[in-house]
Amino acid sequence: MTSDGPERSHARIGISGPKGSDAEINKQRQGSNTVGSLSGWLREHAELGVVVLLAGSGALVIIDAMTMPVGYTQRGPVGPKAMPLAVGALLLVVAVTLAVDVLRGGRGEAEAGEDIDLATPPEWRTVLLLVGVFVGNIVLIDIVGFPISGALLFWGAAYALGSRHWLRDPLVAVALALVTYVVFVRLLDVPLPGGPLDGMI
């Protein structure tokens, strides 16, 4: 009797031990499968991130428009809130439409084919030249006016991007700067500094 007791107790321990460990292992596997399936589902529906971004932008635009002070700027039945409210509503509509399409299995197609070598380092010289041109425009615009600083901006950008036509590039840059200045100042009533050419254009 005494010899059977330990064997039976060991047998019971041996039987109950694996069952308990198997149950814990199964629970862990189920948990990992749940996490894996959730991450896999999110990877398959990655476009939902765009949905969240669009919905958040639309809600932010609508909230900002609703808290916009109207005051004396209200003229006629359509006030300054109309356009941002319309844009916010359209963003929400696009977000809902995209969410429905993604949940029904729609997926964005990968871009077919730009020949880009990711191993090629960026051309920092071009980037630095463009940054210098924009900074120079910011510094000079209040001193020499937009027509001159704008012409230097367009010409410098063309040079930084590789154009070396010494006669055509400055002529095109001056024409673009003058046309931009006239459109903003004369047609859109957006004040731009004219510098020494103020009143002459």
Secondary structure, DSSP 8 states (H G I E B T S, - for coil): -TTHHHHHHHHHHHHHHHHHHHHHHHHHHHHHHHHHHHHHHHHHTTTHHHHHHHHHHHHHHHHHHHT---GGG--SSS-TTHHHHHHHHHHHHHHHHHHHHHHTT------------TTS---HHHHHHHHHHHHHHHHHHHHH-HHHHHHHHHHHHHHHTT---TTHHHHHHHHHHHHHHHIIIIIS------GGGTTT-
